[in-house]
Amino acid sequence: MAEWIDLLDPDRAALEEALPSGVHDDVHDRLLAPLVHDDEPRPRIAGRKTYVFGVLVTPKVLTDEDALYFQEIDFVVTRELVVTVRKTPPHCPPFGVDLPTRGRAGAIVAALADAVAEEFLNAVDALDDEVDAVDDAVESGDAAVLRGRIRSLRHHLLRVRRGIGPTREAFHRVVDKRVDVEGKELLPHDVEIAFGDAYDKLLRAIDGLDLARDLLAGSRDYLQARISNDQNDVTKKLTVIASLLLLPTFIVGLYGQNFRHHFPELAWQYGYLWSWFLIVATTLLQLWFFRRKRWI
C-alpha cells in the first residue's frame, strides 16, 4: 500500500522532507521551478530506476473573469509513496485534486490521470457554453464586444488544445508500456487500462474543441457579414441624403445664374413659388422611389 502526500507551492525544505530517497537533483529543480506560463513545462511522464516522475497541467476556465488558467501538477511515484506538487497560477486560487489517500501507487497515479482528463473535459464544456452564448448573441449583440469575445475564446481554445496534445502523448507512453521502474511493475495492466480511459477522454476533449472552434468560426463569419450589411445600410442612407440634397441644390443653382433674359421665371409673379414647387416635388418623388426600393 502506498501513501499519497499532496504539496501546494512547497519550499525546498518541505519538498525534501516529503520526497523519497534516491530522487535525482534535476527532479528537485523541476518540482521547485515556478509556474511562469502555460507553454512550459511540457507535460510528460518518465520512468526512472526506482520511481516514476511526471509533469501534468490542468486548465481552469473562469467565465466571470473571461480568463483561462493552468495549474501544474508534478508527481513522484514509488511503490510506497505518491507525492504530488501543485503550483498555483498567479492571481488565481489553487485548484483541488481529490485522490485516494492510501492504496496501490499505480491506482493513485491512474486516479490523478483521470482527474486531469476530467479537468480538460470540464474546460472544454465551459468554453463550449461560452461559444454557444456568443453564437446566440451574434444576431443582435454589440459588434465590438462580440469581436473581442470571439478573439478571446479563440485564444482560450488554442491554449487548451496546446495542453491536451503533450498530455495525451504522456498518457500514451504509459498505455504502450514505455514507462515503469526496474523490478516488479509499478504500473500494472489495470493501471495501463485506466490510463487508456483517460487517453480516450482527452480524445473526446479534442473533438469538443474542434466542434467549438468550427462553431466559433461560423459565428465570426456571420458577425462579419452582419457588419458588412450594417455598413451597406449606412451607405444607402448616406446615398439617400446626398440625393435628396442634390436636386434642390441643382434647382437653386440653376435659377441663381445671372442670365436674366433667358429665365422667364425670374420675371414671373409666381416664379418663387414655382422653384419651391420643383424642390418639394422632386424631394417627394425621390422619397417615394427610395422607400419603394426599401433603402429607407
N, C-alpha and C positions, 0 to 999 in steps of 0.2 A: 504494500500500500504506500502511496506517495502523498505528501502534504503539499497544499498549494499556499504560496506566500505571494501576496499582491502588494507592490510598492508603487506609490504615487509620487512622482517627481523626487526620488530619493537623492540624498547626498552620497558621497563616496563611502563614508563610514557605514551607513545603513545598508548600502548595496553589498559591501564586502562581508558584512555580518550575515546577510541572507543567502548569498551565493554559496554553492558547494565548492569544495576544494578542487583544484585542477582546471579551473576556468581560465582561459588564456587572457592576456592583458588586452588584446585587441577587442575582445568581447566586453571587458570592463569599460574600455573607452567608448565603444558603441552604445552601451547602456547608459552612460553618463552624458553622451553628446546631446546638446539641446535640440529641440524641435524647431527648426528655422522656417521651413516651408514644406508644402506637401509634395514637391517633386523629389525630395531627398529626405529620408532614406528610401531606397527601393525595396519593397517587400521581398523577403527571401527566407528560405528555411534550409539549413545546412546541418549535416551530421558531423560531429567530432568523435574522438575516440570514446569518451565516456559520457557525452552529453549531446543534446541537440539544441542548436541555437537558432532562433527565428526573429525576424523583424516583420511586423504587420502594421497596417494602418486601417483605421475605421473612419468613415465620413459621418458628419452630423450636419443636417440642414436645419437652420434656424429661420423659419419663414417670416417671423416678425421682424427680424433684422435684415432679411434678404442676404443672408450670409451662409457660407459653407466652410466648415472647419474639419480638419483631420487630426485625429489623435493617434499617436504612435504607441503601439503595444509590442514590446520586446519580451522574449521569454527564453529561459534556460531550463532544460528538462533533463533530469536523470531518472533512474529507476525509483529513487526515494523522495525526490523533491521536484516541484514545479515552481519556478519563480517568474512572475510577470512584472514588468516595469512599464507603467503608464506615464506618458508625457503629455501634460496639459497644453493645449494650444494657447497662445496669448489672447487675452480678452475673451476667454470662453471658459465656462465651467467644465470641470472634468466629467468625462463620460464613465458610466459604470459598466462593469463586466461581471456577470453572475456565473461563477463556475463552482463545481463541487469542491468543497474544502479538503476532502480526502477521497482517495480512490486510486485506481491504476493511473500511472503517469500518462500513458498513451491516451486514455479516455479523457483525462482533463485537457490535454492538448487538442483532442478532437472536439471537445466542447468549446474550446477557445476558437478554433477554426469555424465552427458552426455559428458562434456569436458574431464573428467578423463578417461572415457571409450574410447573416441576417441584417447587420447594420448597413451593408451595401444595398440590400433589398429595401430597407426602410428609407434610405436616402433616395433611391430611385422612385419609390412610391410618392415621397414628399415632392420631389421635383416634377413628377408626372401630374400631381394635383395642381402645382403652380402653372404648368404648361396648359392644363385644361382651363384654369382661371383666365390666363391670357387669351386663349382661343375664344372663350365666351365674351371677353371684353373687346375683342378686336373690331367688332362691328360699330360700336358707338363710343368706345373709350377714348381718352386723350391720346393723340398720336405720339406726342413727345414722351409721355410716361410709358406707353407701351413699347416704344423703341428701346428705351433704357432697360425695361424689364426683360425684353427678349434678349438683348445683349448680355445681361447678367445671367440669365438662365442658360444661354449657350455656353458661357464660360464655366458655369457650375457643372453642366453635363460633360464638358470636356475634362474637367478635373476629376470627376468621379470615374470616368472611363479610363483615365490615365492611371488611377489607383487600382482599378479592377484587373487590368492586364497582368502586371507582375504578381499580384496576389494569386491569380488563377495559375500562373506558372509555378509559383511556390507550392501550391496545393497539389499540382500535378506531379511534382517531384516525389511527394510522399506516396501518391497513388501508384507511381511507377517503381516504387521500392528503391529509390535512389537516395533516400535519407534514412539513416539509422546509426546505431552505435556498434562497437565491437562486442562480440559475445552474444548473449541472448537478446532477442529482438526487443527493442523499446517501443516500436510502433508495429504491433502485430496486424494480422489481416483485418480484424474487425475495425481497427483504427483506420487502416487504409480505406475501407469501405465508407467510414464516416467522413473522411477527407474527400472521397469521391462525391458524397452527397453535398458537401459544402461547395465543391467544384461545380456541381450542377446548379446550385443556387446562384453562383456567380455568372454562369451562362444565362440563366433567366434574367439576372440583373442587366446583362449586356443587351439582351433582347428588349427589355424595357427601356433602356437608354436609347436604343436605335428608334423605337417607336416614338418616344418623346421627342427625339431630335427631328424626326420626319414631321410630326405634328407641329413642332415649333417653326420649322422651315415653311410649312404651309401657312401658318399664321403670319409669319413675316412677309411672305409674298402677298397675302391678302391685304395686309396693312399697307404695303407699298402701292398696291392697286387702288386702295381706298384713298390714299394720299394723292395719287395721280388724278383720280376722279374729282377730289375736292379742288385740286389746282385747276382742273378743266372748268369746273363750275365758276371759280373765281375769274378765270379768263373770260368766260362767257359773259359774266356780269359786267366786267370792265368793258368788253366789246359793246354791250348794250348801252352803257353810259356814254361811251365815246360816240356811238352812232346817234344817240338822242341829241347830243350837243352839236353834231356835225352839220345837219341840215339847217337848224336855226342859225348857226354861225355863217353858213353859206348864204342864207337869205339876207341876214343883216349886212354881210359884206357886199352882197350884190347891190342892194339899194344904198349902200354907203358910198358908192363910186361917184365921183364928181363929173358926171356927164348928164347935165340937166335936160337937154333937148332930146335925149334918147330914152328917157324914163318918164313916160306919160303919167305913171302912178304918183310921181313926186308933186305934180300939179293937180292931182285929183283930190277931191274933197274927202274921199274915204280911203286914200292911199295908206294912211297909218293903220287903219283897221284891217285893210287888206293884207298888209305884211304880218299882222298878228294872226290873222286867219290862216295864212300859209304856215306859220310856225306851229300853231296849235294842231292844225290838220295833219301835217307831216309827223309831228310827235305822236299823235294818237294812232296814226297808221303804223308807225314803227312799233309802238307798244302792242298793238294787235298782232302784228307779224311775229314778234319775239315771243309773245305768250303762246301763240299757236305752235311755235317750234319748241315750247317748253324750256326756253332759256331763262325765263323769269317766272 
